[in-house]
Amino acid sequence: MEKRILGRTGLNITAISFGGLPMQRCTIDEAAPVLSYALDAGINFIDTARAYTDSEEKIGRHIGARRSEYYLATKSMARDKAGMAKDIELSLATMRTDYIDLYQIHNLKSRQDYEQVLAPGGAIEALKDAVKAGKIGHIGVTGHSIEILVEAIKTDLFSTVQVPFNFVETKALEELFPIAKKMNIGTIVMKPLGGGQFKSPDLALRFILEHDISTTIPGMDEVRHVEENLAALNNFRVLTAAERLELEQEAADIGTRFCRRCGYCMPCTAGIDIPTMFICHLQFMRYNMKKAGLARYRAMKAKATDCIDCGLCEERCPYDIAIRERLKQVAADFG
């Protein structure tokens, strides 16, 4: 299986690695075969986060005993030193390890976040202390704002940067990756499959693998996801002209303001499962699955019509999606 060096960390990791966000959708028992199969198949880099509910717990429980077989990355939303220090200890205990290869500042999205993290008493101090203590190996940063991430890596404090990149979202390729390459900062691609919305995982992943990135971390919560994702790597071939046209047409159809199912909008005040709501609508409107999409929508306890227009979801969304307007459209289309 192809491996690539993760920038200045020197870690030699699989070009397609394991994204742990969907692990929170599994039960404890369901997570076991997925994680074990990923390691058995050769994946050697696991990425998760404190914010992914019990994802860290599942990793520790099911593959903690196989710690020597993989590099481990996690991240925290803490912005101050005390909060970050606490989260580092929680991650170590929860994942049943005494060392984390990469600890990342999670979702650096605003000027206020950026300044708080780097200020005296900020999260970066706890991360530096953890490196000195041998608890973590390297410090990284993640986010959705290319401008903030560019500024962050220019400080030379980070060894890796994690950012969305796919055939729809290419801004990182133009503005972030060249700087990261020059500074020998590892590049970790998230949202390679658009939160599971792209029609062909094979084409989407091959598009990414053609570029000079360190690794990509599609989310996986079923064994078949591991198989499908690794097939794009193990049977890699350059995209044909027809395949590129297919991706261009899909990109034009989707646009850039689509739900990636990251879940940052949740929990909804009215109990609406917003990401699943949009998936149902996508199936109904774009993928010729009208019967299945409608049935899934009707089975949901809270419907789009239950939105109370509080706007909290939009404040949390890293993509600035007009969620309330889209929920109104969902309600209209589903009747």
Summary of the structure (lengths in Angstrom):
residues: 335
radius of gyration: 19.6
end to end distance: 48.4
largest distance: 58.7
contacts: 1146
relative contact order: 0.11
helix: 50%
strand: 14%
